[in-house]
Amino acid sequence: MRILRIRPELKRSLCLGLAIWLTLVTLAACVPGNTISPSPFTEDPSLPTEAQTPAETTPSEATPAAETLAPETPAAGTPAPTAAPSTPEPTEEPELRPREYYEEHAYLCSVTTDSRIVPSLYTEGKMLPDYMSDVFYTSDSPGGEPTRENGDLWLRLRPNKGYSVSSVNVEGSYSQIENPGRDIYVIRGVNSSLTVTASSKRTPNAAAGDTLLASYGYCISESGMLKVSWTEAEEEPLRYVEVIVSDGVNLASGTYDGESGGCDTVILEKNTQYTVRMRCYGYKHNGSFASFSTCYIPDARSIAFPRVEIITEDYVWPTCEYVTPPPGNIGAGITNATWENSVVKIYDASDNVVYDSSMNYSGEEQYLGAKMKIRGNTSAYGTKKPYKIKLSKKCDLLAPFIDRPADGKSYADKEWLLLNYGTDIYRVAGDAIADLVGTPWSPDHTYVSLYVNGDYRGLYVLSECVKQGTGEGDSRWRCPVEDDGFVIEYDAYWWNEPMYFTTPSSENFVMKYTFKYPDTDDFDENSDAYKYIKNYMTEFELALRRNDSSYLDYIDLNSFVSWILVADYMCLLDSGGNNLYMWKKDSTDGSKIFMGPNWDFDSWKWMTDSVANIHREGSHFYFSQLSHKKEFAQAYAELFYKTYDKVAAAVNAALDKIDSNSYNKLYRLESKRYGYGSYRTLDGMRISFNTWIRDHLEWLKSQVG
């Protein structure tokens, strides 16, 4: 179908046509209806509610939302409800109301609908004024001019939210009716004036939990404007998306064109928590509510502290699915974590940009420089989630914040972690103690404040990952293994991994061995690599049972001693629950298993008068057996007496590197962001640690002989 372009000589005719149309409308007492704004970002985003007829709603009739939730551009005709809307109750069937479309080059089309349906003319994705209805009837004559024979009429019959079209009846001369979707009806081969009658029906709710969304996200601008985005699921397109914003007292809502993919909603008040609910209305179903919470915290940007800011493409936040273990196993984890393309910028304490993932990209490609996803197991279940970021090009993100050794090695990498335990000091303490006792490698880190899509997420730890090292044998850089080496974990979450192996001690236990390196996509259970490491660990267990020192042929003694001493200094309750990492440089008999790095410290300060829980008799790991070996016991005692009186000083020296004043301010803002009842100061946590470690070290000293 060729769309008619309005020629200059027709402009006068169009004006005359408009006058004729207005006269006819007046004589017929027809009621004109509203058309749907094609873009909620540039025009009034509001659409009629189910109880309103488009012609009945005027800006003066709208009930304004509370002042703190007032839209930047008031949504004319959409009242602010006092409670979350629900599916409308059955009402009496509304009367059908006529509407006519007319122009001198077109046949007259009279459309009669009930008040729940908004009729409008439509072509090429645009709604046009009624007086230009001739563009829907054009066809090519031999002379190239428009004719009234065999034309096509495009009509949109769009029901209000919660309803769908139940019937469409067309009277007149035409060849066929097509419904290509999205409430569009194409009447082909029109050769007379037409009369269209349409009515609506209630739309059923989708299955519980089905939001009709493929994804959704949000962003807070620097001025506090809340922007919401969404992508419709492939199964069912969207008519409308309703967005409801509440601060617990006031409510504001708006209904937007589902095809638009996003909207601006309201200006948020600083330091106030909000709950945002979204409900989608499709063509066959009404979706369940999706919700998120947010808080406008702009002041964290002005505090002198390292800061990470991430903007995801289309403001879509990474998601994951939560999974529970099979019967007889432990833990709770995540799966299907989505990677979202992002722009990652890092600022130093002076607010200078020290890293920008979009630097070498332009336009829409700026999001190709990095991506992020949710990581972790149980740590991913809270509102403040841990993240993993992956860069397209290697970079050392910690270089601006820590002292790297002048060894000529590159500490650049693609993968980095944003850990969500920035409001405690156990990571600082654990890594400081690990460095003190001489573990082969402990991950470097720094505290940062984090914004994602303009939403302040709080204090985080920017950290290196546990993975195969890139330092070409440098034992201080990650896990320095060759291509034929291994990084493995004794893992309670083995059931959530694609591959694992067992040894005699783990065959009937809730923990198995999983792989950090090599990637499980690169080998399988029939490969030589898989068989090698499984046999190696099995032989080590057999040697450990013997009454000799043959076990030393399999493990690096000092790495096992330093690992357990860190756990004992911190008195970790969950020392054997997870994150038991080991690595082997290569697949030759000349390399041994190294223990480490130490990682999970959140169960520290379990008791004052105890060692780490992993020592207990009958433990599922090797330390209860190793402690009875004289070589191990002697090396442990030597390292203890060499380091125990330096533990407190090492931790305090690491804490001295943190700007406590800025840290406390950011923690205070985080308490507002998440609604904490209170917050702790860095000095308060330091004092608590110093008191505890003094008593704990005295007890440990009495036990080590």
Buried (B, 14 or more C-beta within 10 A) or exposed (E): BEEBEEEEEBEEBBEEBBEBBEEEBEEEEBBEBBBBBEBBBEEBBBBBBBEBBBBEBEEEEBEEBBEBBBBEBBBBBBBBBEEBBEBBEEEEEBEBBBBBBBBEBBBBBBBBBBBBBBBBBBBEEEBBEBBBBBBBBBBEEEEEEBBBEBBBBBBBBBBBBBBBBEEBEBEBEBEEBEEEEBBBBBBBBBBEBBBBBBBBEBBEEBEEEBBBBEBBBBBBBEEBBBBBBBBBBEEBBBBBBBBBBBBEEBBBBBBBBBBBBBBBBBBBBEBBBBBBBBBBBBBEBBBBBBBBEBBBBBBBBEBEBBBBBBBBBBBBBBBBEEBEBEEEBEBBBBEEBBBBBBBBBBBBBEEEEBBBBBEEBEEEEBBBBBBBBBBBBEBBEEEBBBBBBBBBEEBBBBBBBEEEEEEEBBBEBBEBBBBBBBBBBBBBBBBBBBBBBBBBBBBBBBBBBBBBBBBBBBBBBBBBBBBBBBBEEBBBBBBBBBEBBBBBBBBBBBBBBEBBBBBEBBEEEBBBBBBBBBEBEEBEEEEEBBEBBBEBBBBBBBBBEEEEEBBBEBBBBBBBBBBBBBBBBBBBBBBBBBBBBBBBBEBEEEBBBBBBBBBBBEBBBBEBEBBBBBBBEEBBBBBBBBBEBEEBBEBBEEBBEEBBEEBBEBBBEBBEEBBBBBBBBBBBBBBBBBEBEEBBBBEEBBEEBEEBBEEBBEBBEEEBE
